[in-house]
Amino acid sequence: MPPTAPRPPAPGTTPERAADDVSEAVLADPAALLDAICRVSGDFIVVADRHLRLRFVNRVGGGYGVEHVLGRSILDFTLGESTERLRTAIDEIFRSGGEQALETNVRGLDGVLRQFSVRLGAVSLADRTAAVVVCCEDISALKKSEQELGRERTVLRRLLEIQEQERQLVSYEIHDGLAQYLAGGLMHLEACRHALGAGKAPRELDEGIRLLQAAAEESRRLIGGLRPPALDELGIVEAVESLIADARVEIPTVSFVHALPGGRLPAAVETTIFRIVQESLTNARKHALATTACVTIERLDSGVRVEIRDDGQGFDPATVPEHRFGLEGIRQRCRLLGAEPHVHSSPGKGTVVEVVLPLS
């Protein structure tokens, strides 16, 4: 039905008053409002009767014209399983009213497959459903973005897994190769010094022993930084304790509070916790110049809570330079497990890194 034409203004009416009268007339006209809504709406709006025939469309796309659409079944434009879902939703609305929502696939005459988010509601008259109005939003671009994001996350997850495997391999190589040679050399030199007797060993021998001891300590530090054997053999508590021991060299007071009943955590969760604690303590040592730090790991009903708190000089999280990847690495590792870390810090007020990692 075309909108009702507004009546001409009465003689002597001002232009402003005449404009107000026109607005009131249009706003009181349902046909005019419906026409405006259908033109402006970004959705495809259609109305189907009890026989599923399309009786109204506000616009068409995909190569279709209005003549291709009106009078045809709404199911003619859906594909695969979505056809049955759409039929079931419409049947339910005619049976009990209400609203339904689903996603459906449509292939246009142009051959392009599109995905739509569909919302359905009843058109009622005298408490009876006479038709169904269907609002269809094209979400093809959104679905494509979700698929690309999923692929990127899969690639990132795989890259992190490969990185951990390589770290593990290198740490084992150092442990079983270089560290063993250093230990053997130390034993021989110390045996030589013992055979020479107290005070008779040359100064060069003592210096060589000192350097080998330093190299052995450095190899242990490298193994712990890459991937300590304790993480795979004993679990996250022992692995974090090795990080705590290293941190105490530069941070006077480092405490560790943990409550993890129920045995080992999933490997991916333990690895993520280890890297979060490692990066946070590294930042506290190198950048924050902290004197006190506390690591807390506890099991909750919702997952595992990890918190690292320090009293360092703090920073503004919004101004972290782009070449600093530590915090971003923490975020990406957490997001792969379905969690979002929270970093609380400001200049002069220390830093708190907190996250709850789900165990599912």
C-alpha positions in Angstrom: 0.0 0.0 0.0 1.5 3.4 -1.0 2.0 5.9 1.8 -1.0 8.3 2.3 -0.2 11.8 1.0 -0.2 14.4 3.7 -2.9 17.0 3.5 -1.9 20.5 2.3 -1.3 23.0 5.1 -4.2 25.3 6.2 -4.1 28.9 4.9 -1.9 31.1 7.1 0.2 28.3 8.5 3.9 29.1 8.9 6.5 26.9 7.0 7.9 25.5 10.3 4.4 24.5 11.4 3.6 23.0 8.0 6.8 20.9 8.2 5.8 19.7 11.6 2.4 18.7 10.4 3.9 16.7 7.5 6.2 14.9 9.9 3.4 14.0 12.2 1.3 12.7 9.3 4.2 10.6 8.0 5.1 9.2 11.5 1.4 8.3 12.0 1.4 6.3 8.7 2.5 2.7 9.2 2.9 2.2 5.4 5.3 5.1 5.2 7.3 3.9 8.2 7.5 0.4 6.8 8.7 1.7 3.5 11.5 3.7 5.1 12.6 0.8 7.4 12.8 -1.6 4.5 14.8 0.8 2.3 17.2 1.8 5.0 17.7 -1.6 6.7 20.9 -3.4 5.9 19.1 -6.7 6.2 17.2 -8.6 3.6 13.6 -8.6 4.9 11.2 -11.2 3.5 7.7 -12.4 4.6 6.6 -16.0 4.0 3.1 -17.3 4.3 1.9 -20.6 5.9 2.8 -22.4 2.6 6.4 -21.0 2.8 5.7 -18.8 -0.2 7.5 -15.5 -0.3 4.9 -12.7 -0.3 7.2 -9.7 0.3 10.8 -8.8 -0.1 12.5 -5.4 0.5 15.4 -6.1 -1.8 17.1 -8.9 -3.7 20.7 -9.8 -4.5 22.9 -12.6 -5.8 21.7 -12.1 -9.3 18.1 -12.5 -8.4 15.3 -10.1 -9.4 12.0 -9.6 -7.6 10.3 -11.7 -10.3 12.6 -14.7 -9.4 11.7 -14.5 -5.8 8.0 -13.6 -5.1 5.7 -16.6 -5.0 8.5 -19.2 -4.6 9.2 -21.2 -1.5 11.7 -19.7 0.9 13.4 -23.1 1.0 14.3 -22.9 -2.7 17.1 -20.5 -1.8 18.9 -22.5 1.0 21.4 -25.3 0.7 22.2 -28.5 2.6 21.4 -29.0 6.2 20.4 -25.4 6.6 17.2 -26.1 4.5 15.9 -28.4 7.1 16.9 -26.1 10.0 15.0 -23.3 8.3 11.9 -25.5 7.8 11.9 -26.6 11.4 12.2 -23.0 12.7 9.3 -21.8 10.5 7.1 -24.7 11.5 7.8 -23.9 15.2 6.8 -20.3 14.8 3.5 -21.2 13.1 2.9 -23.8 15.9 3.7 -21.7 18.9 4.7 -18.2 17.8 7.8 -16.6 19.3 11.2 -16.1 17.5 13.9 -18.2 16.1 17.5 -17.6 15.0 19.9 -19.7 12.9 22.5 -19.5 10.1 21.9 -20.6 6.6 23.7 -21.0 3.3 22.4 -19.5 0.0 23.8 -19.8 -3.5 22.8 -17.0 -5.9 22.3 -17.1 -9.6 25.8 -15.6 -9.8 27.1 -18.9 -8.4 28.5 -17.2 -5.2 27.8 -19.1 -1.9 26.8 -16.7 0.8 26.2 -17.3 4.5 23.4 -15.5 6.4 22.4 -14.9 10.0 18.7 -15.3 10.0 16.2 -14.1 12.6 12.5 -15.1 12.3 9.4 -13.9 14.0 5.7 -14.3 13.8 3.3 -11.9 12.1 0.1 -12.4 14.2 -3.5 -11.5 13.7 -6.1 -12.2 16.3 -3.6 -14.3 18.3 -2.9 -16.5 15.2 0.3 -16.6 13.3 -0.5 -15.5 9.7 3.0 -15.3 8.3 6.7 -15.3 9.2 8.9 -12.3 8.8 12.6 -13.2 8.2 15.5 -10.8 8.5 18.7 -12.0 6.8 22.1 -10.5 7.5 24.9 -11.4 5.1 27.7 -12.6 7.3 29.9 -14.1 4.6 32.7 -11.6 5.2 32.5 -12.2 8.9 32.7 -16.0 8.4 35.7 -15.6 6.1 37.4 -13.5 8.7 36.7 -16.1 11.4 38.1 -18.9 9.2 41.3 -16.8 8.5 41.7 -16.1 12.2 41.2 -19.8 13.0 43.9 -20.7 10.5 46.2 -18.1 11.9 45.7 -19.4 15.4 46.3 -22.9 14.2 49.6 -21.8 12.6 50.6 -19.9 15.8 49.8 -22.9 18.0 51.9 -25.1 15.8 54.8 -22.7 15.7 54.8 -22.5 19.5 54.7 -26.3 19.7 57.7 -26.5 17.3 59.5 -23.8 19.3 59.0 -25.8 22.5 60.2 -29.0 20.9 63.3 -27.2 19.6 63.9 -25.7 23.0 63.6 -29.1 24.6 65.9 -30.7 22.1 68.6 -28.0 22.6 68.3 -28.2 26.4 68.8 -32.0 26.2 71.8 -31.6 23.9 73.4 -29.2 26.4 72.5 -31.4 29.3 73.7 -34.7 27.8 76.6 -33.2 25.8 78.3 -30.0 26.8 77.4 -30.1 30.5 78.8 -33.7 30.7 82.1 -32.7 29.1 82.3 -29.7 31.5 81.6 -31.9 34.5 84.2 -34.5 33.3 86.8 -31.8 32.8 86.2 -30.4 36.3 86.6 -33.8 37.9 89.9 -34.4 36.2 91.3 -30.9 37.1 90.2 -31.2 40.7 91.7 -34.6 40.9 94.9 -33.2 39.5 94.9 -30.4 42.1 94.2 -32.9 44.9 97.2 -35.0 43.7 99.5 -32.0 43.8 98.5 -31.3 47.4 97.3 -28.2 49.1 99.0 -25.0 48.1 101.1 -26.7 45.3 98.8 -26.3 42.4 99.8 -23.6 39.9 97.6 -20.5 39.7 96.6 -21.4 36.1 95.1 -24.6 37.3 92.9 -22.9 39.9 91.9 -20.3 37.2 91.0 -23.1 34.8 88.8 -24.8 37.4 87.1 -21.5 38.2 86.3 -20.9 34.5 85.0 -24.5 34.0 82.8 -24.1 37.1 81.4 -20.8 35.7 80.8 -22.6 32.3 79.0 -25.4 34.1 76.8 -22.9 35.9 76.1 -21.1 32.7 75.1 -24.4 31.0 72.6 -25.1 33.9 71.2 -21.6 33.4 70.8 -22.1 29.7 69.0 -25.4 30.2 66.6 -23.8 32.7 65.9 -20.9 30.4 65.3 -23.1 27.3 63.2 -25.8 28.9 64.1 -27.3 32.3 63.9 -31.1 32.4 61.8 -30.7 35.6 58.9 -29.3 33.6 58.5 -32.5 31.7 59.7 -34.9 34.4 58.3 -33.4 37.6 55.7 -30.7 36.7 55.1 -27.0 36.8 55.8 -26.5 40.6 59.4 -27.8 40.4 60.0 -25.9 37.0 58.8 -22.6 38.5 61.0 -23.2 41.6 64.0 -23.3 39.2 62.9 -19.9 37.8 62.5 -18.5 41.3 66.0 -19.7 42.2 67.5 -17.9 39.2 65.4 -14.7 39.9 66.8 -14.5 43.5 70.2 -13.8 42.1 69.0 -10.3 41.1 65.8 -9.8 43.1 66.4 -10.0 46.9 63.0 -11.3 47.8 61.1 -13.7 45.6 58.2 -15.8 47.1 56.3 -18.7 45.5 52.8 -19.6 46.7 51.1 -22.6 45.0 48.0 -24.8 45.6 47.6 -27.4 42.9 45.8 -30.4 44.2 44.9 -33.2 41.8 48.2 -34.1 40.2 49.7 -32.8 36.9 48.1 -30.2 34.7 47.7 -30.6 30.9 51.0 -30.2 29.2 49.9 -27.2 27.2 48.7 -25.4 30.4 52.0 -26.2 32.2 54.1 -24.9 29.4 52.0 -21.7 29.2 52.3 -21.1 33.0 56.0 -21.6 32.8 56.5 -19.1 30.0 54.2 -16.5 31.7 56.2 -16.8 34.9 59.6 -16.8 33.0 58.8 -13.7 31.0 57.3 -11.8 34.0 60.3 -12.5 36.2 62.6 -11.6 33.4 60.8 -8.2 33.0 61.0 -7.7 36.8 64.7 -8.3 36.8 65.8 -6.5 33.6 63.4 -3.6 33.2 61.5 -3.1 36.5 64.5 -3.3 38.8 62.3 -4.9 41.4 63.4 -5.8 44.9 60.4 -8.0 45.7 58.3 -10.4 43.6 55.7 -13.0 44.4 54.5 -15.8 42.1 51.1 -17.4 42.9 49.6 -20.4 41.2 46.4 -21.9 42.4 43.7 -24.2 41.2 40.2 -22.7 41.0 36.9 -24.2 39.9 37.2 -22.2 36.7 40.8 -23.2 35.9 44.3 -22.3 37.1 45.0 -18.7 38.4 48.5 -17.4 37.8 49.7 -14.1 39.2 53.1 -12.5 39.2 53.4 -9.3 41.3 56.5 -7.1 41.7 57.4 -3.8 43.3 59.4 -2.5 40.4 59.3 0.9 38.7 56.3 -0.1 36.6 55.3 1.2 33.2 52.3 2.3 31.1 51.0 -0.8 29.2 49.6 1.4 26.5 53.1 2.7 25.6 55.1 -0.5 25.3 57.4 -0.2 22.3 56.5 -2.4 19.3 59.9 -4.3 19.4 59.1 -5.6 22.9 57.3 -8.9 22.3 57.3 -10.3 25.9 53.8 -9.1 26.9 52.4 -9.9 23.5 53.9 -13.4 23.7 52.0 -13.8 27.0 48.8 -12.6 25.5 49.0 -14.9 22.5 49.8 -18.0 24.5 46.9 -17.3 26.9 44.5 -16.6 24.0 45.3 -20.0 22.4 44.0 -21.6 25.6 40.9 -19.4 25.6 42.0 -16.9 28.3 42.8 -13.2 28.4 45.7 -12.0 30.6 45.4 -8.8 32.6 48.4 -6.5 33.1 48.1 -3.9 35.8 50.9 -1.4 36.0 51.7 2.3 36.1 55.0 4.2 36.5 56.3 3.9 40.0 53.7 1.4 41.2 55.0 -2.0 40.2 53.4 -4.6 37.9 50.8 -7.4 38.3 50.3 -10.0 35.6 47.2 -12.2 36.2 45.3 -14.8 34.2 43.0 -17.7 34.8 43.8 -20.5 32.3 40.9 -23.0 31.6 41.7 -26.6 32.0 39.3 -27.9 29.3 
